Amino acid sequence: MFLTECKQAAIYTTDDVYLCDAAVSHIEEDSAILTVNKFNTNVLLTEAHVTFFDSSKGLVTYSCELTEFQKSMRTATTDLLFTRCTAIEQLSVMQRRNDIKVSVNIPVTLTAKIQGKTSSDIAATIWNISAGGIFFTSHQQFREGDTVDFNFFHPDLPSITLHVEILRIQEHRHLRKIIGSAIKDTELIGYGCRFTHLPSRAESQIRNYVFRQDLIHRRWISSLD
């Protein structure tokens, strides 16, 4: 089967110009059903490159044939159109989502146990996130092995309570490439962390978020060409 577990995709021309996003369903041996917003149908072609987010395989791009366009079904918010996508040739496979980080700038409030005492309301900023963990900065000093908790809020996600373990500490002088102009705050310390006790539902939400942000970045890069 050409896909294992996939719910989202992005459709490109055969010259790799981004067209639109699609939901993925009814996966078979060499095909799947793509669902797109009706307003995007005028840009679709019968031949396309489709990048699938497969939670097991990663970002997999195929040369595809789009057929069996079906009449749109109206939902409460939009009109949808369905098409069968048949994989002709695999073009590339990018690394799995837990290996890919996306840059963000998200303020969070941490709770941590420091020297046996619970401290809350610790200000921090997340600068990148992957399915495996995060990198954040804070004025608070932590040690490797410390664990912190926080509620992750983002418009693309429901609120998720996450737990991370600090794996490495990055001093201020090494932060410029990650935090840009925030480097002016000389008291900031960087921390690379891995998620712990991550429920499967939360992991799936983070993977989908990382996928979406990565696609947005790839689209922006494509627009510069």
NULUM-324489 format. One record per atom (N, C-alpha, C): residue in three letters; x, y, z. Coordinates in Angstrom, 2 decimals. Atoms other than C-alpha are relative to their C-alpha. Layout:
BEGIN
["ALA",[X,Y,Z]]
...
This chain:
BEGIN
["MET",[0.84,-1.19,0.00]]
["MET",[0.00,0.00,0.00]]
["MET",[0.88,1.25,0.00]]
["PHE",[-0.90,-1.14,0.18]]
["PHE",[1.47,3.36,-1.04]]
["PHE",[-0.04,0.97,1.17]]
["LEU",[0.08,-0.80,-1.21]]
["LEU",[0.30,5.07,2.18]]
["LEU",[-0.36,-0.91,1.18]]
["THR",[0.31,0.79,-1.18]]
["THR",[0.06,3.79,5.73]]
["THR",[-1.08,0.66,0.84]]
["GLU",[0.96,-0.75,-0.82]]
["GLU",[-1.70,6.42,7.82]]
["GLU",[0.08,1.46,-0.40]]
["CYS",[-0.08,-1.34,0.59]]
["CYS",[-2.52,9.68,6.07]]
["CYS",[-1.38,0.64,-0.03]]
["LYS",[1.26,-0.74,0.03]]
["LYS",[-5.23,12.32,6.41]]
["LYS",[0.10,1.32,-0.75]]
["GLN",[-0.17,-1.30,0.64]]
["GLN",[-3.73,15.38,4.72]]
["GLN",[1.00,-0.09,-1.14]]
["ALA",[-0.91,-0.06,1.14]]
["ALA",[-1.98,16.26,1.48]]
["ALA",[0.00,1.40,-0.57]]
["ALA",[-0.07,-1.26,0.74]]
["ALA",[-0.92,19.19,-0.67]]
["ALA",[0.20,-0.34,-1.48]]
["ILE",[-0.03,0.28,1.44]]
["ILE",[-1.41,19.26,-4.46]]
["ILE",[0.82,1.08,-0.71]]
["TYR",[-0.87,-0.89,0.77]]
["TYR",[1.18,20.78,-6.81]]
["TYR",[-0.13,-0.33,-1.49]]
["THR",[-0.10,0.31,1.42]]
["THR",[1.54,21.08,-10.57]]
["THR",[1.20,-0.91,-0.21]]
["THR",[-1.16,0.85,0.30]]
["THR",[4.06,18.82,-12.28]]
["THR",[1.29,0.81,-0.02]]
["ASP",[-1.17,-0.87,-0.14]]
["ASP",[6.40,21.84,-12.10]]
["ASP",[0.19,0.42,1.45]]
["ASP",[-0.10,-0.22,-1.45]]
["ASP",[5.94,21.84,-8.29]]
["ASP",[-0.44,1.40,0.43]]
["VAL",[0.64,-1.23,-0.44]]
["VAL",[3.85,24.99,-8.09]]
["VAL",[-1.20,-0.38,0.85]]
["TYR",[1.07,0.36,-0.93]]
["TYR",[1.50,24.79,-5.09]]
["TYR",[-1.37,0.39,-0.56]]
["LEU",[1.37,-0.27,0.43]]
["LEU",[-2.22,24.53,-5.94]]
["LEU",[-0.96,0.12,1.17]]
["CYS",[0.95,-0.03,-1.11]]
["CYS",[-4.21,23.63,-2.82]]
["CYS",[0.27,-1.17,0.95]]
["ASP",[-0.06,1.11,-0.95]]
["ASP",[-4.53,21.41,0.24]]
["ASP",[-1.15,-0.96,-0.27]]
["ALA",[1.05,1.00,0.18]]
["ALA",[-6.62,18.25,0.36]]
["ALA",[-0.06,-0.91,1.22]]
["ALA",[0.17,1.04,-1.00]]
["ALA",[-8.05,15.83,2.89]]
["ALA",[0.10,-1.35,-0.70]]
["VAL",[-0.24,1.31,0.60]]
["VAL",[-7.16,12.17,2.29]]
["VAL",[-0.88,-1.05,0.69]]
["SER",[0.83,1.07,-0.57]]
["SER",[-9.50,9.19,2.75]]
["SER",[-0.04,-1.17,-0.97]]
["HIS",[0.21,1.18,0.84]]
["HIS",[-10.35,5.72,1.37]]
["HIS",[1.30,-0.44,-0.70]]
["ILE",[-1.30,0.40,0.54]]
["ILE",[-6.71,4.65,0.94]]
["ILE",[-0.05,-1.46,-0.46]]
["GLU",[-0.07,1.35,0.55]]
["GLU",[-6.27,1.61,-1.31]]
["GLU",[1.44,-0.31,-0.40]]
["GLU",[-1.35,0.46,0.31]]
["GLU",[-3.28,-0.22,-2.80]]
["GLU",[0.84,1.07,-0.66]]
["ASP",[-0.78,-1.02,0.70]]
["ASP",[-2.23,2.57,-5.14]]
["ASP",[-0.80,1.27,-0.23]]
["SER",[0.81,-1.20,0.20]]
["SER",[-4.90,5.25,-4.79]]
["SER",[-0.67,0.42,1.30]]
["ALA",[0.74,-0.54,-1.14]]
["ALA",[-6.87,7.41,-2.38]]
["ALA",[-0.97,1.05,-0.52]]
["ILE",[0.93,-1.07,0.36]]
["ILE",[-9.74,9.89,-2.43]]
["ILE",[0.49,1.30,0.62]]
["LEU",[-0.36,-1.32,-0.47]]
["LEU",[-8.79,13.55,-2.15]]
["LEU",[-1.25,0.89,0.03]]
["THR",[1.12,-0.92,-0.14]]
["THR",[-11.31,16.11,-0.91]]
["THR",[0.56,1.42,0.04]]
["VAL",[-0.50,-1.37,0.08]]
["VAL",[-10.74,19.75,-1.85]]
["VAL",[-1.17,0.98,0.03]]
["ASN",[0.98,-1.08,0.06]]
["ASN",[-12.58,23.03,-1.52]]
["ASN",[-0.40,0.23,-1.46]]
["LYS",[0.49,-0.16,1.38]]
["LYS",[-14.74,23.53,-4.61]]
["LYS",[0.65,1.18,-0.71]]
["PHE",[-0.56,-1.20,0.62]]
["PHE",[-13.21,26.96,-5.20]]
["PHE",[1.40,-0.24,-0.53]]
["ASN",[-1.33,0.33,0.51]]
["ASN",[-9.86,25.24,-5.86]]
["ASN",[-0.04,-0.89,-1.24]]
["THR",[0.08,0.99,1.07]]
["THR",[-11.16,22.90,-8.56]]
["THR",[0.41,0.54,-1.36]]
["ASN",[-0.37,-0.56,1.31]]
["ASN",[-10.49,25.30,-11.42]]
["ASN",[1.50,-0.04,-0.23]]
["VAL",[-1.45,0.05,0.17]]
["VAL",[-6.75,24.96,-10.77]]
["VAL",[0.51,-1.44,-0.10]]
["LEU",[-0.44,1.39,0.01]]
["LEU",[-6.67,21.15,-10.64]]
["LEU",[0.17,-0.51,-1.42]]
["LEU",[-0.29,0.63,1.28]]
["LEU",[-5.21,19.16,-13.52]]
["LEU",[-0.11,-1.50,0.15]]
["THR",[0.09,1.47,-0.09]]
["THR",[-5.42,15.48,-14.38]]
["THR",[1.32,-0.62,0.42]]
["GLU",[-1.30,0.46,-0.45]]
["GLU",[-1.69,15.12,-13.72]]
["GLU",[0.54,0.99,1.03]]
["ALA",[-0.47,-0.89,-1.06]]
["ALA",[-0.16,16.48,-10.53]]
["ALA",[1.04,-0.71,0.86]]
["HIS",[-0.85,0.53,-1.06]]
["HIS",[2.47,16.03,-7.87]]
["HIS",[-0.75,0.21,1.32]]
["VAL",[0.73,-0.08,-1.26]]
["VAL",[0.89,15.27,-4.50]]
["VAL",[0.92,-0.41,1.14]]
["THR",[-0.80,0.30,-1.19]]
["THR",[2.72,15.43,-1.18]]
["THR",[-0.94,-0.41,1.12]]
["PHE",[0.84,0.56,-1.04]]
["PHE",[1.12,13.23,1.46]]
["PHE",[0.73,0.05,1.34]]
["PHE",[-0.55,0.14,-1.34]]
["PHE",[1.66,13.48,5.20]]
["PHE",[-0.42,-1.36,0.52]]
["ASP",[0.23,1.33,-0.54]]
["ASP",[1.97,9.88,6.36]]
["ASP",[0.70,-0.08,1.35]]
["SER",[-0.58,-0.05,-1.33]]
["SER",[2.51,9.61,10.11]]
["SER",[1.07,-1.07,0.21]]
["SER",[-1.04,1.03,-0.10]]
["SER",[4.65,6.48,9.57]]
["SER",[1.16,0.28,-0.95]]
["LYS",[-1.03,-0.15,1.02]]
["LYS",[6.53,7.32,6.36]]
["LYS",[0.59,1.40,-0.07]]
["GLY",[-0.46,-1.38,0.09]]
["GLY",[6.81,11.12,6.60]]
["GLY",[-0.69,0.73,-1.14]]
["LEU",[0.52,-0.73,1.17]]
["LEU",[6.31,13.50,3.66]]
["LEU",[0.37,-0.79,-1.25]]
["VAL",[-0.22,0.84,1.18]]
["VAL",[5.89,11.31,0.58]]
["VAL",[-0.63,0.68,-1.20]]
["THR",[0.51,-0.67,1.21]]
["THR",[5.54,12.90,-2.86]]
["THR",[-0.07,-0.99,-1.15]]
["TYR",[0.22,0.87,1.15]]
["TYR",[4.08,11.01,-5.80]]
["TYR",[-0.41,0.82,-1.22]]
["SER",[0.61,-0.46,1.25]]
["SER",[3.44,11.77,-9.42]]
["SER",[-1.33,-0.73,-0.10]]
["CYS",[1.33,0.59,-0.10]]
["CYS",[-0.31,11.20,-9.59]]
["CYS",[-0.89,0.37,-1.19]]
["GLU",[1.06,-0.28,0.97]]
["GLU",[-3.27,11.02,-11.92]]
["GLU",[-1.28,0.25,0.78]]
["LEU",[1.25,-0.35,-0.65]]
["LEU",[-6.49,12.72,-10.78]]
["LEU",[-1.16,-0.30,-0.94]]
["THR",[1.13,0.42,0.83]]
["THR",[-9.70,11.15,-12.10]]
["THR",[-1.27,-0.05,0.85]]
["GLU",[1.29,0.23,-0.67]]
["GLU",[-13.35,10.52,-11.24]]
["GLU",[-0.43,1.18,0.87]]
["PHE",[0.46,-1.18,-0.73]]
["PHE",[-14.15,14.07,-10.22]]
["PHE",[-1.50,-0.12,0.25]]
["GLN",[1.40,0.13,-0.37]]
["GLN",[-17.45,13.96,-8.34]]
["GLN",[-0.59,1.35,0.35]]
["LYS",[0.69,-1.25,-0.31]]
["LYS",[-20.05,16.64,-7.85]]
["LYS",[0.24,0.38,1.45]]
["SER",[-0.30,-0.50,-1.34]]
["SER",[-19.53,18.81,-4.82]]
["SER",[-1.12,-0.34,0.97]]
["MET",[0.95,0.19,-1.09]]
["MET",[-21.20,18.15,-1.51]]
["MET",[0.09,1.22,0.90]]
["ARG",[-0.01,-1.23,-0.79]]
["ARG",[-22.22,21.20,0.45]]
["ARG",[-0.01,-0.30,1.48]]
["THR",[-0.01,0.09,-1.45]]
["THR",[-21.30,21.44,4.13]]
["THR",[-0.51,1.32,0.55]]
["ALA",[0.50,-1.23,-0.62]]
["ALA",[-22.24,24.15,6.61]]
["ALA",[0.83,1.21,-0.40]]
["THR",[-0.89,-1.14,0.26]]
["THR",[-19.26,26.27,5.58]]
["THR",[0.51,0.10,-1.43]]
["THR",[-0.61,-0.07,1.33]]
["THR",[-18.15,25.34,2.07]]
["THR",[-0.52,-1.12,-0.89]]
["ASP",[0.29,1.06,0.95]]
["ASP",[-18.60,23.23,-1.05]]
["ASP",[1.25,-0.85,-0.17]]
["LEU",[-1.12,0.91,0.13]]
["LEU",[-16.41,20.15,-1.40]]
["LEU",[-0.09,-0.78,-1.30]]
["LEU",[-0.05,0.83,1.20]]
["LEU",[-15.30,18.14,-4.41]]
["LEU",[0.97,-1.15,0.26]]
["PHE",[-0.80,1.20,-0.21]]
["PHE",[-13.89,14.61,-4.49]]
["PHE",[0.64,-0.45,-1.30]]
["THR",[-0.67,0.55,1.17]]
["THR",[-11.36,13.11,-6.87]]
["THR",[0.84,-1.19,0.42]]
["ARG",[-0.87,1.13,-0.28]]
["ARG",[-9.56,9.80,-7.05]]
["ARG",[1.42,0.35,-0.44]]
["CYS",[-1.41,-0.27,0.26]]
["CYS",[-5.79,10.17,-6.85]]
["CYS",[0.74,-1.33,-0.09]]
["THR",[-0.72,1.25,0.21]]
["THR",[-3.81,7.28,-8.33]]
["THR",[1.49,0.28,-0.10]]
["ALA",[-1.44,-0.21,-0.02]]
["ALA",[-0.09,7.11,-7.56]]
["ALA",[0.65,-0.68,-1.20]]
["ILE",[-0.70,0.54,1.17]]
["ILE",[2.02,6.65,-10.70]]
["ILE",[1.45,-0.31,0.34]]
["GLU",[-1.42,0.19,-0.31]]
["GLU",[5.56,7.09,-9.38]]
["GLU",[0.34,0.77,1.27]]
["GLN",[-0.47,-0.69,-1.20]]
["GLN",[7.11,7.92,-6.01]]
["GLN",[1.18,0.88,-0.37]]
["LEU",[-1.04,-0.96,0.37]]
["LEU",[9.23,11.05,-6.39]]
["LEU",[0.99,0.27,1.14]]
["SER",[-0.90,-0.28,-1.12]]
["SER",[10.62,11.64,-2.91]]
["SER",[-0.65,-0.40,1.31]]
["VAL",[0.45,0.23,-1.38]]
["VAL",[10.37,10.80,0.78]]
["VAL",[0.85,0.87,0.90]]
["MET",[-0.72,-0.80,-0.98]]
["MET",[11.27,13.35,3.43]]
["MET",[-0.05,-0.70,1.34]]
["GLN",[-0.11,0.66,-1.29]]
["GLN",[12.23,12.39,6.97]]
["GLN",[-1.30,0.07,0.78]]
["ARG",[1.20,0.06,-0.80]]
["ARG",[9.59,11.50,9.52]]
["ARG",[-0.20,1.28,0.78]]
["ARG",[0.35,-1.27,-0.63]]
["ARG",[7.80,14.28,11.39]]
["ARG",[0.77,0.26,1.29]]
["ASN",[-0.71,-0.27,-1.24]]
["ASN",[9.63,13.74,14.67]]
["ASN",[1.42,0.46,-0.25]]
["ASP",[-1.33,-0.49,0.35]]
["ASP",[12.87,14.64,12.81]]
["ASP",[-0.05,1.40,-0.57]]
["ILE",[0.14,-1.30,0.65]]
["ILE",[11.50,17.86,11.30]]
["ILE",[-0.51,1.02,1.01]]
["LYS",[0.39,-1.08,-0.89]]
["LYS",[11.30,21.07,13.30]]
["LYS",[-0.56,1.16,-0.81]]
["VAL",[0.50,-1.22,0.62]]
["VAL",[9.25,24.11,12.40]]
["VAL",[0.21,1.16,0.97]]
["SER",[-0.24,-1.18,-0.82]]
["SER",[10.06,27.60,13.63]]
["SER",[-1.32,0.63,0.41]]
["VAL",[1.19,-0.67,-0.53]]
["VAL",[7.44,29.30,15.82]]
["VAL",[0.48,1.11,0.93]]
["ASN",[-0.29,-1.02,-1.02]]
["ASN",[7.28,32.16,18.31]]
["ASN",[-1.22,0.06,0.90]]
["ILE",[1.21,0.18,-0.80]]
["ILE",[4.79,31.14,20.98]]
["ILE",[0.33,0.17,1.48]]
["PRO",[-0.20,-0.17,-1.45]]
["PRO",[4.79,32.53,24.54]]
["PRO",[-0.79,-1.07,0.77]]
["VAL",[0.66,0.97,-0.87]]
["VAL",[3.94,29.95,27.22]]
["VAL",[0.35,0.29,1.45]]
["THR",[-0.27,-0.10,-1.43]]
["THR",[3.77,29.79,31.00]]
["THR",[0.28,-1.40,0.54]]
["LEU",[-0.46,1.32,-0.44]]
["LEU",[5.67,26.91,32.60]]
["LEU",[-0.28,-0.21,1.49]]
["THR",[0.00,0.45,-1.39]]
["THR",[5.23,24.97,35.81]]
["THR",[1.10,-1.04,0.12]]
["ALA",[-1.13,0.92,-0.13]]
["ALA",[8.29,23.11,37.09]]
["ALA",[0.29,-0.26,1.47]]
["LYS",[-0.48,0.31,-1.34]]
["LYS",[9.68,21.39,40.14]]
["LYS",[1.49,0.30,0.03]]
["ILE",[-1.39,-0.45,-0.07]]
["ILE",[12.93,23.16,41.02]]
["ILE",[0.51,-0.19,1.42]]
["GLN",[-0.58,0.31,-1.31]]
["GLN",[15.04,21.82,43.88]]
["GLN",[-1.07,-0.42,0.99]]
["GLY",[1.03,0.58,-0.86]]
["GLY",[12.05,19.96,45.24]]
["GLY",[-1.21,0.86,0.22]]
["LYS",[1.13,-0.90,-0.18]]
["LYS",[9.70,22.95,45.12]]
["LYS",[-0.66,0.29,-1.36]]
["THR",[0.74,-0.27,1.23]]
["THR",[6.98,23.55,42.55]]
["THR",[-0.07,1.50,-0.24]]
["SER",[0.07,-1.41,0.40]]
["SER",[7.29,26.86,40.73]]
["SER",[-0.92,0.12,-1.20]]
["SER",[0.94,-0.22,1.11]]
["SER",[4.58,28.19,38.43]]
["SER",[0.16,1.42,-0.53]]
["ASP",[-0.03,-1.33,0.62]]
["ASP",[4.04,31.25,36.24]]
["ASP",[1.40,0.38,-0.47]]
["ILE",[-1.33,-0.25,0.56]]
["ILE",[7.49,30.89,34.66]]
["ILE",[-0.18,0.37,-1.47]]
["ALA",[0.17,-0.46,1.39]]
["ALA",[7.54,32.92,31.43]]
["ALA",[1.05,-0.65,-0.89]]
["ALA",[-0.90,0.63,0.97]]
["ALA",[9.04,31.23,28.38]]
["ALA",[-0.55,0.24,-1.40]]
["THR",[0.42,-0.10,1.41]]
["THR",[8.91,31.33,24.57]]
["THR",[0.49,-1.23,-0.74]]
["ILE",[-0.36,1.14,0.84]]
["ILE",[8.85,28.29,22.28]]
["ILE",[0.44,0.54,-1.35]]
["TRP",[-0.55,-0.50,1.27]]
["TRP",[11.03,28.87,19.19]]
["TRP",[-0.04,-1.04,-1.11]]
["ASN",[0.26,1.02,1.03]]
["ASN",[10.69,25.54,17.41]]
["ASN",[-0.65,-1.20,0.66]]
["ILE",[0.74,1.15,-0.49]]
["ILE",[8.62,22.41,17.74]]
["ILE",[0.03,-1.10,-1.05]]
["SER",[0.11,1.17,0.86]]
["SER",[8.61,18.91,16.30]]
["SER",[-0.89,-1.00,0.72]]
["ALA",[0.79,1.04,-0.67]]
["ALA",[6.69,15.73,17.06]]
["ALA",[0.76,-0.61,1.16]]
["GLY",[-0.80,0.56,-1.07]]
["GLY",[9.55,14.84,19.37]]
["GLY",[0.24,0.93,1.18]]
["GLY",[-0.27,-0.92,-1.10]]
["GLY",[9.96,18.00,21.43]]
["GLY",[-0.01,1.45,-0.42]]
["ILE",[0.01,-1.45,0.23]]
["ILE",[10.50,21.76,21.63]]
["ILE",[1.36,0.59,0.38]]
["PHE",[-1.10,-0.82,-0.48]]
["PHE",[13.18,24.40,22.05]]
["PHE",[-0.61,1.28,0.53]]
["PHE",[0.55,-1.22,-0.56]]
["PHE",[12.31,27.25,24.41]]
["PHE",[1.09,0.80,0.70]]
["THR",[-0.89,-0.86,-0.78]]
["THR",[14.00,30.20,26.09]]
["THR",[-0.75,0.52,1.22]]
["SER",[0.58,-0.54,-1.23]]
["SER",[13.42,31.55,29.57]]
["SER",[1.12,0.66,0.81]]
["HIS",[-0.97,-0.55,-0.94]]
["HIS",[15.13,33.63,32.26]]
["HIS",[0.25,-0.98,1.15]]
["GLN",[-0.14,0.96,-1.09]]
["GLN",[14.62,30.72,34.64]]
["GLN",[1.13,-0.98,-0.29]]
["GLN",[-1.07,0.98,0.14]]
["GLN",[17.60,28.45,35.22]]
["GLN",[-0.53,-1.38,0.33]]
["PHE",[0.34,1.39,-0.20]]
["PHE",[16.93,24.75,34.79]]
["PHE",[1.26,-0.84,-0.12]]
["ARG",[-1.09,0.95,0.17]]
["ARG",[19.17,21.69,34.90]]
["ARG",[-0.43,-1.08,-0.98]]
["GLU",[0.32,1.15,0.84]]
["GLU",[19.38,18.82,32.43]]
["GLU",[-0.70,-1.06,0.84]]
["GLY",[0.78,0.99,-0.73]]
["GLY",[16.82,16.23,33.45]]
["GLY",[-1.21,0.57,0.70]]
["ASP",[1.18,-0.63,-0.60]]
["ASP",[14.38,18.77,34.93]]
["ASP",[-1.20,-0.20,-0.94]]
["THR",[1.22,0.12,0.80]]
["THR",[10.78,18.38,33.77]]
["THR",[-0.87,1.23,0.23]]
["VAL",[0.90,-1.15,-0.09]]
["VAL",[8.38,21.22,33.03]]
["VAL",[-1.31,-0.33,-0.71]]
["ASP",[1.33,0.17,0.58]]
["ASP",[4.68,21.36,32.19]]
["ASP",[-0.50,1.35,-0.50]]
["PHE",[0.61,-1.24,0.49]]
["PHE",[2.75,23.92,30.17]]
["PHE",[-1.21,-0.33,-0.85]]
["ASN",[1.15,0.10,0.91]]
["ASN",[-0.50,24.45,28.30]]
["ASN",[0.37,0.66,-1.31]]
["PHE",[-0.37,-0.48,1.33]]
["PHE",[0.12,24.83,24.58]]
["PHE",[-1.25,0.50,-0.70]]
["PHE",[1.14,-0.61,0.68]]
["PHE",[-2.31,27.25,22.94]]
["PHE",[0.44,0.46,-1.38]]
["HIS",[-0.23,-0.51,1.35]]
["HIS",[-2.45,27.91,19.21]]
["HIS",[-1.32,-0.07,-0.76]]
["PRO",[1.27,0.01,0.74]]
["PRO",[-5.32,28.82,16.84]]
["PRO",[-0.24,-1.28,-0.79]]
["ASP",[0.15,1.22,0.78]]
["ASP",[-4.64,25.63,14.84]]
["ASP",[-0.19,-1.25,0.85]]
["LEU",[0.06,1.16,-0.89]]
["LEU",[-4.84,23.37,17.91]]
["LEU",[-0.92,0.29,1.18]]
["PRO",[0.64,-0.18,-1.30]]
["PRO",[-7.04,22.78,20.93]]
["PRO",[1.08,0.12,1.07]]
["SER",[-0.97,-0.12,-1.07]]
["SER",[-5.35,23.53,24.24]]
["SER",[0.47,-1.39,0.42]]
["ILE",[-0.59,1.29,-0.37]]
["ILE",[-2.96,20.68,25.13]]
["ILE",[0.95,0.22,1.17]]
["THR",[-0.97,-0.03,-1.08]]
["THR",[-1.17,20.11,28.43]]
["THR",[1.16,-0.93,-0.36]]
["LEU",[-1.18,0.75,0.44]]
["LEU",[2.37,18.99,27.57]]
["LEU",[1.04,-0.05,1.11]]
["HIS",[-1.06,0.21,-0.97]]
["HIS",[5.23,17.64,29.64]]
["HIS",[1.29,-0.25,-0.77]]
["VAL",[-1.28,0.17,0.69]]
["VAL",[8.87,17.93,28.54]]
["VAL",[1.12,-0.18,1.01]]
["GLU",[-1.22,0.17,-0.78]]
["GLU",[12.23,16.87,29.89]]
["GLU",[1.12,0.78,-0.68]]
["ILE",[-1.10,-0.80,0.55]]
["ILE",[15.21,19.20,29.43]]
["ILE",[1.19,-0.91,-0.28]]
["LEU",[-1.11,0.84,0.42]]
["LEU",[17.93,17.44,27.45]]
["LEU",[1.31,0.76,-0.12]]
["ARG",[-1.24,-0.78,0.18]]
["ARG",[20.38,20.25,26.75]]
["ARG",[-0.28,1.47,0.32]]
["ILE",[0.08,-1.42,-0.35]]
["ILE",[21.08,23.81,27.81]]
["ILE",[0.89,0.78,-0.97]]
["GLN",[-0.73,-0.79,0.98]]
["GLN",[22.15,26.45,25.29]]
["GLN",[0.20,1.41,0.54]]
["GLU",[-0.30,-1.32,-0.54]]
["GLU",[23.90,29.55,26.51]]
["GLU",[-0.38,1.10,-0.98]]
["HIS",[0.51,-1.13,0.78]]
["HIS",[22.88,32.99,25.28]]
["HIS",[0.79,0.24,-1.28]]
["ARG",[-0.82,-0.34,1.16]]
["ARG",[25.81,33.44,22.89]]
["ARG",[-0.23,-0.94,-1.19]]
["HIS",[0.26,0.96,1.08]]
["HIS",[24.65,30.42,20.85]]
["HIS",[-1.44,0.07,-0.51]]
["LEU",[1.43,-0.03,0.30]]
["LEU",[21.02,31.54,20.43]]
["LEU",[-0.37,0.82,-1.22]]
["ARG",[0.35,-0.99,1.01]]
["ARG",[21.23,34.13,17.64]]
["ARG",[-0.77,-0.61,-1.18]]
["LYS",[0.64,0.59,1.18]]
["LYS",[20.26,31.80,14.75]]
["LYS",[-1.43,-0.44,0.29]]
["ILE",[1.31,0.52,-0.36]]
["ILE",[17.21,30.58,16.67]]
["ILE",[-0.98,1.12,0.34]]
["ILE",[0.95,-0.97,-0.55]]
["ILE",[15.72,33.66,18.33]]
["ILE",[0.11,1.38,-0.62]]
["GLY",[-0.07,-1.26,0.73]]
["GLY",[16.81,36.51,16.03]]
["GLY",[0.18,1.22,0.88]]
["SER",[-0.14,-1.28,-0.69]]
["SER",[16.24,40.00,17.45]]
["SER",[-0.15,-0.13,1.51]]
["ALA",[0.14,0.20,-1.45]]
["ALA",[15.32,38.57,20.87]]
["ALA",[1.35,-0.23,0.67]]
["ILE",[-1.34,0.20,-0.52]]
["ILE",[19.06,38.01,21.25]]
["ILE",[0.43,1.18,0.87]]
["LYS",[-0.35,-1.18,-0.77]]
["LYS",[19.18,41.53,22.74]]
["LYS",[-0.23,-0.22,1.49]]
["ASP",[0.23,0.32,-1.41]]
["ASP",[17.83,40.06,25.98]]
["ASP",[1.09,-0.97,0.45]]
["THR",[-1.20,0.79,-0.31]]
["THR",[21.14,38.84,27.35]]
["THR",[-0.20,-0.97,1.15]]
["GLU",[0.24,0.91,-1.13]]
["GLU",[19.55,37.01,30.29]]
["GLU",[-0.69,-1.29,-0.43]]
["LEU",[0.72,1.20,0.45]]
["LEU",[17.77,34.42,28.15]]
["LEU",[0.92,-1.21,-0.07]]
["ILE",[-0.69,1.28,0.10]]
["ILE",[18.81,30.77,28.33]]
["ILE",[-0.87,-0.91,-0.86]]
["GLY",[0.74,0.91,0.88]]
["GLY",[17.83,28.16,25.73]]
["GLY",[0.01,-1.42,0.52]]
["TYR",[0.14,1.38,-0.48]]
["TYR",[16.59,24.65,26.47]]
["TYR",[-0.59,-0.88,-1.10]]
["GLY",[0.53,1.00,0.91]]
["GLY",[16.19,21.71,24.11]]
["GLY",[-0.64,-1.12,0.80]]
["CYS",[0.79,0.92,-0.82]]
["CYS",[13.53,19.31,25.36]]
["CYS",[-0.65,-1.09,-0.85]]
["ARG",[0.79,1.05,0.64]]
["ARG",[11.76,16.06,24.52]]
["ARG",[-1.32,-0.16,0.75]]
["PHE",[1.29,0.24,-0.63]]
["PHE",[8.11,15.31,25.15]]
["PHE",[0.06,-1.29,0.82]]
["THR",[0.14,1.20,-0.82]]
["THR",[7.34,12.81,27.92]]
["THR",[-1.48,-0.22,0.28]]
["HIS",[1.40,0.35,-0.34]]
["HIS",[4.09,10.98,28.74]]
["HIS",[-0.98,0.65,-0.98]]
["LEU",[0.82,-0.67,1.02]]
["LEU",[2.61,12.20,25.46]]
["LEU",[-1.12,-0.94,-0.45]]
["PRO",[1.11,0.84,0.45]]
["PRO",[-0.88,10.74,24.86]]
["PRO",[-0.07,-0.05,-1.53]]
["SER",[0.03,0.17,1.45]]
["SER",[-1.48,9.42,21.35]]
["SER",[-0.81,1.10,-0.68]]
["ARG",[0.81,-1.07,0.60]]
["ARG",[-4.19,12.04,20.71]]
["ARG",[0.80,1.29,-0.10]]
["ALA",[-0.80,-1.22,0.02]]
["ALA",[-1.87,14.89,21.66]]
["ALA",[1.13,-0.11,-1.01]]
["GLU",[-1.07,0.20,0.99]]
["GLU",[0.95,13.40,19.57]]
["GLU",[-0.53,0.20,-1.41]]
["SER",[0.59,-0.16,1.32]]
["SER",[-1.36,13.22,16.57]]
["SER",[-0.28,1.47,-0.30]]
["GLN",[0.28,-1.42,0.20]]
["GLN",[-2.41,16.86,17.07]]
["GLN",[1.28,0.78,-0.30]]
["ILE",[-1.27,-0.70,0.23]]
["ILE",[1.21,18.00,17.25]]
["ILE",[0.56,-0.35,-1.36]]
["ARG",[-0.49,0.41,1.32]]
["ARG",[2.19,15.96,14.19]]
["ARG",[-0.74,0.75,-1.11]]
["ASN",[0.78,-0.71,1.02]]
["ASN",[-0.64,17.52,12.19]]
["ASN",[0.35,1.48,-0.03]]
["TYR",[-0.40,-1.41,-0.07]]
["TYR",[0.33,20.98,13.40]]
["TYR",[1.34,0.22,-0.68]]
["VAL",[-1.32,-0.11,0.61]]
["VAL",[3.97,20.45,12.41]]
["VAL",[-0.11,-0.15,-1.52]]
["PHE",[0.21,0.21,1.43]]
["PHE",[2.84,19.13,9.02]]
["PHE",[-0.55,1.26,-0.67]]
["ARG",[0.63,-1.19,0.57]]
["ARG",[0.64,22.16,8.41]]
["ARG",[1.00,1.17,-0.09]]
["GLN",[-0.96,-1.10,0.00]]
["GLN",[3.34,24.65,9.39]]
["GLN",[1.11,-0.24,-1.02]]
["ASP",[-1.04,0.31,0.97]]
["ASP",[5.91,22.85,7.26]]
["ASP",[-0.49,0.23,-1.42]]
["LEU",[0.56,-0.24,1.33]]
["LEU",[3.60,22.97,4.24]]
["LEU",[-0.08,1.49,-0.31]]
["ILE",[0.06,-1.45,0.20]]
["ILE",[3.06,26.70,4.74]]
["ILE",[1.38,0.54,-0.36]]
["HIS",[-1.36,-0.44,0.29]]
["HIS",[6.82,27.19,4.79]]
["HIS",[0.43,-0.43,-1.39]]
["ARG",[-0.37,0.50,1.33]]
["ARG",[7.32,25.02,1.68]]
["ARG",[-0.71,0.81,-1.09]]
["ARG",[0.76,-0.80,0.95]]
["ARG",[4.60,27.01,-0.10]]
["ARG",[0.65,1.37,-0.18]]
["TRP",[-0.65,-1.32,0.05]]
["TRP",[6.33,30.29,0.78]]
["TRP",[1.29,-0.10,-0.78]]
["ILE",[-1.25,0.19,0.75]]
["ILE",[9.66,28.96,-0.52]]
["ILE",[-0.30,-0.15,-1.48]]
["SER",[0.37,0.21,1.40]]
["SER",[7.93,27.85,-3.72]]
["SER",[-0.40,1.32,-0.66]]
["SER",[0.45,-1.27,0.58]]
["SER",[6.44,31.33,-4.21]]
["SER",[1.17,0.93,-0.33]]
["LEU",[-1.16,-0.85,0.25]]
["LEU",[9.94,32.86,-4.20]]
["LEU",[0.73,-0.40,-1.28]]
["ASP",[-0.69,0.49,1.20]]
["ASP",[11.10,30.75,-7.16]]
["ASP",[-0.53,0.68,-1.26]]
